[in-house]
Every structure is written in C-alpha cells, then in structure tokens.
Amino acid sequence: MSIEIAAILRQITLWFLIGALIQIPILVLRFAWRKAGSRAGNLAFSLLLCAFSLNLIYHLFILLKIFQHHPSLLYLPVYCTLAFGPLLFFYIKLSLFSNYQLRWSDAKHIVLPLAQIAYFFALFIQPIPFKMQLKRSLISPFYGGMEMLLYIITFYAYLYFSWRFVRFRKKQLRHHTFSPAMRQARLLNQYLWGMFILFFFNSTYIATDFISYDLMHLNLHALPGFTRLGELSYATLVWWSCLHGWRLWIIDWYVSHRRKKQTPPPSMAISTDKHLYRVFF
C-alpha cells in the first residue's frame, strides 16, 4: 500500500471514528430517557454505547498519536473490550423480557469488565517512565494476547446466547405476527445478525494481529494502513449500533404520531399494524 493511499485511509478512518463518536451522546441520552420498551433494556443499550465511545476515544488517541506526544495518558482507562458482550447480552435479554429482575448471580457477567477497568486504572496512575517501558503482554487477560482471545470468544458467545433469547421469544409470539413484541424481536434479530457479520471482520483482524504479533513476532502495524483496517472494522460495529438506535427512535416517533390521532375502529387497528410492519420490516 502506497504512502498516499495510507494517508487517504487515515483521513477516512479519522472522520469515520469522529462521526460515530458524535452520534453516541445523543443516543445515550435518548435511550436513558426512552419511555417505550423496557427501561432496564434501554439503560443497558445506553451503557453499551458508552462503552463503544470509550474505545473510540482509545482508537482516536492512537490514530492522532496522542499517547506518543502525551505519555502521561498511557493506559487511560478507556479500553473496555470485555464489557461489550455482557452489555449487548443484557440489552437483548432485558428488552425481550421486561419483567426479568436482575439477580446476584448476574454479577458474574461484570467481573471481567470491572477487572479490565481496574487493571488500566492501576497502570494509569503509575509513573510515566514505568508506563513507557511496559509492552503488550501475551498472557495478560486485560490487554494483550489473552485479552484478544477473551474478547473474541466472549463476544461470539454473548452474541449466540442473545440470538437464542430472540429465537425463543419469536417462537413464543409466533401466533402474534403483528404485535409490538414481535416487531421488537424482529428488530433485535436484525441488529444481532448485523453485529455478527461485522464482528466477523473485526475478529478476523484481531486474530491476524494476535497470530502475527504474539506468535510469529511480526509487527504488521509497521505496514501502512494495517492499523487503520482494525479501527475501521471496529467503527463499523459502532455505526451499526448507532443506526439501530436511530431506527428505534424513528419508529418511536412514528408510533407516537399515529397514537395522537383519533383511535381507529378495531378493523382499522389491524390495518395500521400491518402498515407499520411493512414500513419498518
């Protein structure tokens, strides 16, 4: 890849990351105060977007070489890859089953994310010379080779179990094709399939980086554009999640607008449901 193409790819990546980061605060506030759907599910989606935004900051700092120019910011606790899977899982589960009450046993899902944040915070407060001599470790479960494997394995696992919940819910509602609950299940199913496809590309990049750097001791990041591919593959996940949020916002607005009109007769209500289904699905 030529230097010119690498420079163009860098600019595309920069604006792609910034574009995703700008959307997130709006959607976080929207879902934190969203009345439709499950309150707990909406909060889980807001937290998921927050976690995505923190990692976007991490990628932006690498792209803009902020860590190199300001070594005091090394190990800033914004790297939280292990939180993506649990937050996505609880967003799906709590949205589908709004009556579900969180239990103490659910705390096991936040052990790794909290430990990862604590790990980065502990290193962040260390002296600059100490932080500068640290390297990415193969055996570290929070930043390094093992962390990459944990991220890939856990995220795929949470995607799978989230999809199982959606499939189970759709079977429960198979006789209520045009019900709001079924529409929600279909929306979440589409969101999960998009995440699965996009994460395949992101995980392929991560696996390539792990094998080359940690096992073969080849630094592919020295190649122009290689790091950008990882940042773009991650940013597409965030963009897809943002588009999912905007889509729900538009549907909420449309449904609210329809409800403000005079309540139609029962025969018209069925027609309205079918119309909503055709518009958004």
C-alpha positions as CSV (number, residue, x, y, z in Angstrom):
1,M,0.0,0.0,0.0
2,S,1.5,3.3,-1.0
3,I,2.0,6.2,1.4
4,E,-0.6,8.3,-0.5
5,I,-3.3,5.6,-0.1
6,A,-2.3,5.1,3.5
7,A,-2.8,8.9,4.1
8,I,-6.2,8.8,2.4
9,L,-7.2,5.8,4.5
10,R,-6.1,7.6,7.6
11,Q,-8.3,10.6,6.9
12,I,-11.3,8.3,6.1
13,T,-10.7,6.4,9.4
14,L,-10.4,9.7,11.3
15,W,-13.8,11.0,10.1
16,F,-15.4,7.6,10.4
17,L,-14.4,7.4,14.1
18,I,-15.4,11.0,14.8
19,G,-18.7,10.6,13.0
20,A,-19.6,7.6,15.3
21,L,-18.4,9.4,18.4
22,I,-20.6,12.5,17.7
23,Q,-23.7,10.4,17.5
24,I,-23.3,8.5,20.7
25,P,-24.0,11.2,23.3
26,I,-27.3,12.0,21.6
27,L,-28.4,8.4,21.5
28,V,-27.2,7.7,25.1
29,L,-29.4,10.5,26.4
30,R,-32.3,9.4,24.2
31,F,-32.3,5.8,25.4
32,A,-31.6,6.8,29.0
33,W,-34.9,8.7,28.9
34,R,-36.8,6.5,26.5
35,K,-40.3,5.6,27.6
36,A,-41.0,2.9,25.1
37,G,-39.8,-0.6,25.7
38,S,-38.0,-1.9,28.7
39,R,-36.5,0.7,31.0
40,A,-33.7,-1.6,32.0
41,G,-33.1,-2.7,28.4
42,N,-32.8,0.9,27.3
43,L,-30.3,1.7,30.0
44,A,-28.3,-1.3,29.0
45,F,-28.2,-0.1,25.4
46,S,-27.0,3.4,26.7
47,L,-24.2,1.7,28.6
48,L,-23.2,-0.3,25.6
49,L,-23.0,2.9,23.5
50,C,-20.9,4.5,26.3
51,A,-18.5,1.5,26.3
52,F,-18.2,1.8,22.5
53,S,-17.5,5.5,22.8
54,L,-14.7,4.9,25.3
55,N,-13.0,2.5,22.9
56,L,-13.5,5.0,20.1
57,I,-11.5,7.5,22.1
58,Y,-8.8,4.9,22.5
59,H,-8.6,4.4,18.8
60,L,-8.6,8.1,18.1
61,F,-5.8,8.7,20.5
62,I,-3.7,6.0,18.6
63,L,-4.6,7.5,15.2
64,L,-3.7,11.0,16.3
65,K,-0.6,9.8,18.2
66,I,-1.7,11.4,21.4
67,F,-0.3,8.6,23.5
68,Q,3.1,9.3,21.9
69,H,3.0,13.0,22.5
70,H,1.4,12.8,25.9
71,P,2.8,9.7,27.6
72,S,1.0,10.6,30.8
73,L,-2.2,9.4,29.1
74,L,-0.8,5.9,28.6
75,Y,-3.2,3.3,29.9
76,L,-6.0,5.8,30.2
77,P,-8.9,3.5,31.4
78,V,-11.0,3.8,28.3
79,Y,-10.1,0.4,26.9
80,C,-13.1,-1.8,27.8
81,T,-13.5,-4.5,25.1
82,L,-14.6,-7.1,27.6
83,A,-17.7,-5.1,28.5
84,F,-19.2,-5.2,25.0
85,G,-20.5,-8.7,25.2
86,P,-22.2,-8.6,28.6
87,L,-23.9,-5.2,27.8
88,L,-25.1,-6.4,24.5
89,F,-26.5,-9.6,26.1
90,F,-28.4,-7.7,28.8
91,Y,-29.7,-5.2,26.3
92,I,-31.3,-8.0,24.3
93,K,-32.4,-10.0,27.3
94,L,-34.0,-7.1,29.2
95,S,-35.6,-5.7,26.1
96,L,-37.3,-9.0,25.3
97,F,-38.3,-9.9,28.9
98,S,-39.1,-6.6,30.6
99,N,-40.3,-8.3,33.7
100,Y,-37.0,-10.0,34.3
101,Q,-35.4,-9.0,37.6
102,L,-31.6,-8.9,37.9
103,R,-30.2,-11.4,40.4
104,W,-26.9,-11.6,42.3
105,S,-25.9,-14.4,40.0
106,D,-25.9,-12.0,37.1
107,A,-22.9,-10.2,38.7
108,K,-20.6,-12.8,37.2
109,H,-21.0,-11.1,33.8
110,I,-19.4,-7.9,35.1
111,V,-16.3,-9.5,36.7
112,L,-14.0,-9.4,33.7
113,P,-15.1,-5.9,32.5
114,L,-14.6,-4.4,36.0
115,A,-11.2,-6.2,36.3
116,Q,-10.1,-4.8,33.0
117,I,-11.0,-1.2,34.0
118,A,-9.2,-1.7,37.4
119,Y,-6.2,-3.1,35.5
120,F,-5.9,0.0,33.3
121,F,-6.6,2.4,36.2
122,A,-3.8,0.8,38.3
123,L,-1.4,1.2,35.4
124,F,-2.6,4.7,34.5
125,I,-1.6,6.1,37.9
126,Q,1.9,4.7,37.7
127,P,4.9,7.0,36.9
128,I,5.4,7.8,33.2
129,P,8.8,6.1,32.9
130,F,7.3,2.8,34.2
131,K,4.4,3.0,31.8
132,M,6.6,3.7,28.8
133,Q,8.6,0.6,29.3
134,L,5.6,-1.7,29.5
135,K,4.7,-3.8,26.5
136,R,1.7,-5.6,25.4
137,S,1.8,-9.0,27.2
138,L,0.8,-12.3,25.6
139,I,-0.5,-13.7,28.9
140,S,-2.4,-10.6,30.1
141,P,-6.2,-11.2,30.2
142,F,-6.9,-7.5,30.0
143,Y,-4.5,-6.0,27.4
144,G,-2.6,-8.4,25.1
145,G,-2.8,-11.8,23.5
146,M,-5.1,-13.4,26.0
147,E,-7.3,-10.4,26.1
148,M,-7.8,-10.6,22.4
149,L,-8.8,-14.2,22.6
150,L,-11.1,-13.5,25.6
151,Y,-12.7,-10.6,23.6
152,I,-13.4,-12.7,20.5
153,I,-14.6,-15.8,22.4
154,T,-16.8,-14.0,24.9
155,F,-18.4,-11.6,22.3
156,Y,-19.3,-14.5,20.0
157,A,-20.7,-16.4,23.0
158,Y,-22.8,-13.4,24.1
159,L,-24.0,-12.9,20.5
160,Y,-25.0,-16.5,20.3
161,F,-26.9,-16.6,23.6
162,S,-28.6,-13.3,22.7
163,W,-29.7,-14.8,19.5
164,R,-31.1,-17.8,21.4
165,F,-33.2,-15.4,23.5
166,V,-34.5,-13.7,20.4
167,R,-35.4,-17.1,18.7
168,F,-37.1,-18.3,21.9
169,R,-39.2,-15.0,22.1
170,K,-40.2,-15.3,18.4
171,K,-41.4,-18.8,19.0
172,Q,-43.5,-17.6,21.9
173,L,-45.1,-14.9,19.7
174,R,-45.5,-16.9,16.5
175,H,-49.2,-16.5,16.7
176,H,-48.9,-12.7,17.2
177,T,-47.2,-11.8,14.0
178,F,-48.1,-8.1,14.0
179,S,-47.8,-7.5,17.8
180,P,-45.4,-4.8,19.1
181,A,-43.4,-7.6,20.9
182,M,-42.9,-9.5,17.7
183,R,-41.8,-6.4,15.9
184,Q,-39.3,-5.7,18.6
185,A,-38.0,-9.3,18.4
186,R,-37.5,-8.9,14.7
187,L,-35.7,-5.6,15.1
188,L,-33.3,-7.2,17.7
189,N,-32.8,-10.2,15.4
190,Q,-31.7,-7.9,12.5
191,Y,-29.4,-6.0,14.9
192,L,-27.8,-9.1,16.1
193,W,-27.2,-10.5,12.6
194,G,-25.6,-7.3,11.6
195,M,-23.3,-7.4,14.6
196,F,-22.4,-11.0,13.9
197,I,-21.4,-10.2,10.3
198,L,-19.5,-7.0,11.2
199,F,-17.8,-8.6,14.1
200,F,-16.6,-11.4,11.9
201,F,-14.4,-8.9,10.0
202,N,-13.3,-7.3,13.3
203,S,-12.4,-10.6,14.9
204,T,-10.5,-11.7,11.7
205,Y,-8.3,-8.6,12.0
206,I,-7.8,-9.2,15.7
207,A,-6.9,-12.9,15.1
208,T,-4.5,-11.9,12.4
209,D,-2.8,-9.3,14.7
210,F,-2.6,-11.9,17.5
211,I,-1.0,-14.6,15.4
212,S,1.4,-12.3,13.7
213,Y,2.5,-10.2,16.7
214,D,2.3,-12.6,19.6
215,L,3.0,-16.0,18.0
216,M,5.1,-15.2,14.9
217,H,6.7,-11.9,16.3
218,L,5.8,-10.0,13.2
219,N,4.7,-6.4,13.7
220,L,2.2,-5.9,10.9
221,H,1.3,-2.4,12.4
222,A,4.5,-1.2,10.7
223,L,2.7,-1.8,7.4
224,P,0.9,1.4,6.1
225,G,-2.8,1.0,6.6
226,F,-2.9,-2.2,8.7
227,T,-3.8,-0.5,11.9
228,R,-6.5,1.5,10.0
229,L,-8.2,-1.7,9.0
230,G,-8.7,-2.6,12.6
231,E,-10.0,0.8,13.5
232,L,-12.4,0.7,10.6
233,S,-13.7,-2.8,11.3
234,Y,-14.4,-1.7,14.9
235,A,-16.0,1.6,13.9
236,T,-18.5,-0.3,11.7
237,L,-19.8,-2.1,14.8
238,V,-20.4,1.2,16.4
239,W,-22.0,2.7,13.4
240,W,-24.4,-0.3,13.1
241,S,-25.3,0.1,16.7
242,C,-26.0,3.8,16.2
243,L,-28.1,3.1,13.1
244,H,-30.1,0.6,15.2
245,G,-30.6,3.4,17.8
246,W,-31.7,5.9,15.2
247,R,-34.1,3.3,13.7
248,L,-35.8,2.8,17.1
249,W,-36.0,6.5,17.6
250,I,-37.8,7.0,14.2
251,I,-40.2,4.1,15.0
252,D,-41.0,5.6,18.4
253,W,-41.7,8.9,16.8
254,Y,-43.9,7.3,14.1
255,V,-45.9,5.2,16.6
256,S,-46.4,8.2,18.9
257,H,-47.5,10.3,16.0
258,R,-50.1,7.7,15.0
259,R,-51.4,7.4,18.5
260,K,-52.1,11.1,18.7
261,K,-54.7,10.7,16.0
262,Q,-58.2,9.5,16.8
263,T,-58.3,5.9,17.9
264,P,-59.5,3.9,14.8
265,P,-62.1,1.2,14.8
266,P,-60.9,-2.4,15.6
267,S,-60.8,-3.3,11.9
268,M,-58.6,-0.3,11.2
269,A,-56.3,-1.1,14.0
270,I,-55.3,-4.4,12.3
271,S,-54.6,-2.4,9.1
272,T,-52.5,0.1,11.0
273,D,-50.4,-2.7,12.5
274,K,-49.8,-4.2,9.1
275,H,-48.8,-0.8,7.7
276,L,-46.2,-0.3,10.4
277,Y,-44.9,-3.8,9.7
278,R,-44.4,-3.1,6.0
279,V,-42.8,0.3,6.6
280,F,-40.1,-0.9,9.1
281,F,-39.6,-4.5,8.3
